[in-house]
């Protein structure tokens, strides 16, 4: 399936979204708490 980087300022939302996406067989490649951190992780 898809490789996904989760970016959200709420840790609770990231956790719930991770659970939903993993149950749907998607690969979570990382998480970030804001757009700047997310962009840095995306570049690497």
Phi and psi restraints in degrees (range 20) as a CNS / XPLOR table:
assign (resid 1 and name C) (resid 2 and name N)
       (resid 2 and name CA) (resid 2 and name C) 1.0 -87.3 20.0 2
assign (resid 2 and name N) (resid 2 and name CA)
       (resid 2 and name C) (resid 3 and name N) 1.0 151.5 20.0 2
assign (resid 2 and name C) (resid 3 and name N)
       (resid 3 and name CA) (resid 3 and name C) 1.0 -101.3 20.0 2
assign (resid 3 and name N) (resid 3 and name CA)
       (resid 3 and name C) (resid 4 and name N) 1.0 123.5 20.0 2
assign (resid 3 and name C) (resid 4 and name N)
       (resid 4 and name CA) (resid 4 and name C) 1.0 -126.6 20.0 2
assign (resid 4 and name N) (resid 4 and name CA)
       (resid 4 and name C) (resid 5 and name N) 1.0 136.6 20.0 2
assign (resid 4 and name C) (resid 5 and name N)
       (resid 5 and name CA) (resid 5 and name C) 1.0 -106.4 20.0 2
assign (resid 5 and name N) (resid 5 and name CA)
       (resid 5 and name C) (resid 6 and name N) 1.0 117.5 20.0 2
assign (resid 5 and name C) (resid 6 and name N)
       (resid 6 and name CA) (resid 6 and name C) 1.0 -89.0 20.0 2
assign (resid 6 and name N) (resid 6 and name CA)
       (resid 6 and name C) (resid 7 and name N) 1.0 127.6 20.0 2
assign (resid 6 and name C) (resid 7 and name N)
       (resid 7 and name CA) (resid 7 and name C) 1.0 -128.6 20.0 2
assign (resid 7 and name N) (resid 7 and name CA)
       (resid 7 and name C) (resid 8 and name N) 1.0 115.6 20.0 2
assign (resid 7 and name C) (resid 8 and name N)
       (resid 8 and name CA) (resid 8 and name C) 1.0 -160.4 20.0 2
assign (resid 8 and name N) (resid 8 and name CA)
       (resid 8 and name C) (resid 9 and name N) 1.0 144.7 20.0 2
assign (resid 8 and name C) (resid 9 and name N)
       (resid 9 and name CA) (resid 9 and name C) 1.0 -78.5 20.0 2
assign (resid 9 and name N) (resid 9 and name CA)
       (resid 9 and name C) (resid 10 and name N) 1.0 -9.4 20.0 2
assign (resid 9 and name C) (resid 10 and name N)
       (resid 10 and name CA) (resid 10 and name C) 1.0 -101.8 20.0 2
assign (resid 10 and name N) (resid 10 and name CA)
       (resid 10 and name C) (resid 11 and name N) 1.0 117.9 20.0 2
assign (resid 10 and name C) (resid 11 and name N)
       (resid 11 and name CA) (resid 11 and name C) 1.0 -62.2 20.0 2
assign (resid 11 and name N) (resid 11 and name CA)
       (resid 11 and name C) (resid 12 and name N) 1.0 -35.6 20.0 2
assign (resid 11 and name C) (resid 12 and name N)
       (resid 12 and name CA) (resid 12 and name C) 1.0 -64.5 20.0 2
assign (resid 12 and name N) (resid 12 and name CA)
       (resid 12 and name C) (resid 13 and name N) 1.0 -44.0 20.0 2
assign (resid 12 and name C) (resid 13 and name N)
       (resid 13 and name CA) (resid 13 and name C) 1.0 -64.3 20.0 2
assign (resid 13 and name N) (resid 13 and name CA)
       (resid 13 and name C) (resid 14 and name N) 1.0 -41.7 20.0 2
assign (resid 13 and name C) (resid 14 and name N)
       (resid 14 and name CA) (resid 14 and name C) 1.0 -60.9 20.0 2
assign (resid 14 and name N) (resid 14 and name CA)
       (resid 14 and name C) (resid 15 and name N) 1.0 -42.8 20.0 2
assign (resid 14 and name C) (resid 15 and name N)
       (resid 15 and name CA) (resid 15 and name C) 1.0 -63.6 20.0 2
assign (resid 15 and name N) (resid 15 and name CA)
       (resid 15 and name C) (resid 16 and name N) 1.0 -45.9 20.0 2
assign (resid 15 and name C) (resid 16 and name N)
       (resid 16 and name CA) (resid 16 and name C) 1.0 -64.8 20.0 2
assign (resid 16 and name N) (resid 16 and name CA)
       (resid 16 and name C) (resid 17 and name N) 1.0 -42.9 20.0 2
assign (resid 16 and name C) (resid 17 and name N)
       (resid 17 and name CA) (resid 17 and name C) 1.0 -63.7 20.0 2
assign (resid 17 and name N) (resid 17 and name CA)
       (resid 17 and name C) (resid 18 and name N) 1.0 -41.0 20.0 2
assign (resid 17 and name C) (resid 18 and name N)
       (resid 18 and name CA) (resid 18 and name C) 1.0 -58.3 20.0 2
assign (resid 18 and name N) (resid 18 and name CA)
       (resid 18 and name C) (resid 19 and name N) 1.0 -45.9 20.0 2
assign (resid 18 and name C) (resid 19 and name N)
       (resid 19 and name CA) (resid 19 and name C) 1.0 -60.7 20.0 2
assign (resid 19 and name N) (resid 19 and name CA)
       (resid 19 and name C) (resid 20 and name N) 1.0 -44.2 20.0 2
assign (resid 19 and name C) (resid 20 and name N)
       (resid 20 and name CA) (resid 20 and name C) 1.0 -63.6 20.0 2
assign (resid 20 and name N) (resid 20 and name CA)
       (resid 20 and name C) (resid 21 and name N) 1.0 -47.1 20.0 2
assign (resid 20 and name C) (resid 21 and name N)
       (resid 21 and name CA) (resid 21 and name C) 1.0 -68.9 20.0 2
assign (resid 21 and name N) (resid 21 and name CA)
       (resid 21 and name C) (resid 22 and name N) 1.0 -39.2 20.0 2
assign (resid 21 and name C) (resid 22 and name N)
       (resid 22 and name CA) (resid 22 and name C) 1.0 -66.4 20.0 2
assign (resid 22 and name N) (resid 22 and name CA)
       (resid 22 and name C) (resid 23 and name N) 1.0 -36.0 20.0 2
assign (resid 22 and name C) (resid 23 and name N)
       (resid 23 and name CA) (resid 23 and name C) 1.0 -63.9 20.0 2
assign (resid 23 and name N) (resid 23 and name CA)
       (resid 23 and name C) (resid 24 and name N) 1.0 -28.5 20.0 2
assign (resid 23 and name C) (resid 24 and name N)
       (resid 24 and name CA) (resid 24 and name C) 1.0 -89.0 20.0 2
assign (resid 24 and name N) (resid 24 and name CA)
       (resid 24 and name C) (resid 25 and name N) 1.0 11.6 20.0 2
assign (resid 24 and name C) (resid 25 and name N)
       (resid 25 and name CA) (resid 25 and name C) 1.0 70.7 20.0 2
assign (resid 25 and name N) (resid 25 and name CA)
       (resid 25 and name C) (resid 26 and name N) 1.0 24.4 20.0 2
assign (resid 25 and name C) (resid 26 and name N)
       (resid 26 and name CA) (resid 26 and name C) 1.0 -87.5 20.0 2
assign (resid 26 and name N) (resid 26 and name CA)
       (resid 26 and name C) (resid 27 and name N) 1.0 153.5 20.0 2
assign (resid 26 and name C) (resid 27 and name N)
       (resid 27 and name CA) (resid 27 and name C) 1.0 -97.7 20.0 2
assign (resid 27 and name N) (resid 27 and name CA)
       (resid 27 and name C) (resid 28 and name N) 1.0 122.5 20.0 2
assign (resid 27 and name C) (resid 28 and name N)
       (resid 28 and name CA) (resid 28 and name C) 1.0 -91.3 20.0 2
assign (resid 28 and name N) (resid 28 and name CA)
       (resid 28 and name C) (resid 29 and name N) 1.0 115.4 20.0 2
assign (resid 28 and name C) (resid 29 and name N)
       (resid 29 and name CA) (resid 29 and name C) 1.0 -91.9 20.0 2
assign (resid 29 and name N) (resid 29 and name CA)
       (resid 29 and name C) (resid 30 and name N) 1.0 -11.9 20.0 2
assign (resid 29 and name C) (resid 30 and name N)
       (resid 30 and name CA) (resid 30 and name C) 1.0 172.0 20.0 2
assign (resid 30 and name N) (resid 30 and name CA)
       (resid 30 and name C) (resid 31 and name N) 1.0 172.4 20.0 2
assign (resid 30 and name C) (resid 31 and name N)
       (resid 31 and name CA) (resid 31 and name C) 1.0 -136.7 20.0 2
assign (resid 31 and name N) (resid 31 and name CA)
       (resid 31 and name C) (resid 32 and name N) 1.0 150.8 20.0 2
assign (resid 31 and name C) (resid 32 and name N)
       (resid 32 and name CA) (resid 32 and name C) 1.0 -143.6 20.0 2
assign (resid 32 and name N) (resid 32 and name CA)
       (resid 32 and name C) (resid 33 and name N) 1.0 149.1 20.0 2
assign (resid 32 and name C) (resid 33 and name N)
       (resid 33 and name CA) (resid 33 and name C) 1.0 -90.5 20.0 2
assign (resid 33 and name N) (resid 33 and name CA)
       (resid 33 and name C) (resid 34 and name N) 1.0 -9.2 20.0 2
assign (resid 33 and name C) (resid 34 and name N)
       (resid 34 and name CA) (resid 34 and name C) 1.0 -157.7 20.0 2
assign (resid 34 and name N) (resid 34 and name CA)
       (resid 34 and name C) (resid 35 and name N) 1.0 171.1 20.0 2
assign (resid 34 and name C) (resid 35 and name N)
       (resid 35 and name CA) (resid 35 and name C) 1.0 -63.4 20.0 2
assign (resid 35 and name N) (resid 35 and name CA)
       (resid 35 and name C) (resid 36 and name N) 1.0 -38.1 20.0 2
assign (resid 35 and name C) (resid 36 and name N)
       (resid 36 and name CA) (resid 36 and name C) 1.0 -63.6 20.0 2
assign (resid 36 and name N) (resid 36 and name CA)
       (resid 36 and name C) (resid 37 and name N) 1.0 -48.6 20.0 2
assign (resid 36 and name C) (resid 37 and name N)
       (resid 37 and name CA) (resid 37 and name C) 1.0 -62.3 20.0 2
assign (resid 37 and name N) (resid 37 and name CA)
       (resid 37 and name C) (resid 38 and name N) 1.0 -40.0 20.0 2
assign (resid 37 and name C) (resid 38 and name N)
       (resid 38 and name CA) (resid 38 and name C) 1.0 -62.7 20.0 2
assign (resid 38 and name N) (resid 38 and name CA)
       (resid 38 and name C) (resid 39 and name N) 1.0 -42.4 20.0 2
assign (resid 38 and name C) (resid 39 and name N)
       (resid 39 and name CA) (resid 39 and name C) 1.0 -65.2 20.0 2
assign (resid 39 and name N) (resid 39 and name CA)
       (resid 39 and name C) (resid 40 and name N) 1.0 -40.3 20.0 2
assign (resid 39 and name C) (resid 40 and name N)
       (resid 40 and name CA) (resid 40 and name C) 1.0 -62.8 20.0 2
assign (resid 40 and name N) (resid 40 and name CA)
       (resid 40 and name C) (resid 41 and name N) 1.0 -40.7 20.0 2
assign (resid 40 and name C) (resid 41 and name N)
       (resid 41 and name CA) (resid 41 and name C) 1.0 -68.6 20.0 2
assign (resid 41 and name N) (resid 41 and name CA)
       (resid 41 and name C) (resid 42 and name N) 1.0 -36.2 20.0 2
assign (resid 41 and name C) (resid 42 and name N)
       (resid 42 and name CA) (resid 42 and name C) 1.0 -63.6 20.0 2
assign (resid 42 and name N) (resid 42 and name CA)
       (resid 42 and name C) (resid 43 and name N) 1.0 -40.7 20.0 2
assign (resid 42 and name C) (resid 43 and name N)
       (resid 43 and name CA) (resid 43 and name C) 1.0 -64.0 20.0 2
assign (resid 43 and name N) (resid 43 and name CA)
       (resid 43 and name C) (resid 44 and name N) 1.0 -33.6 20.0 2
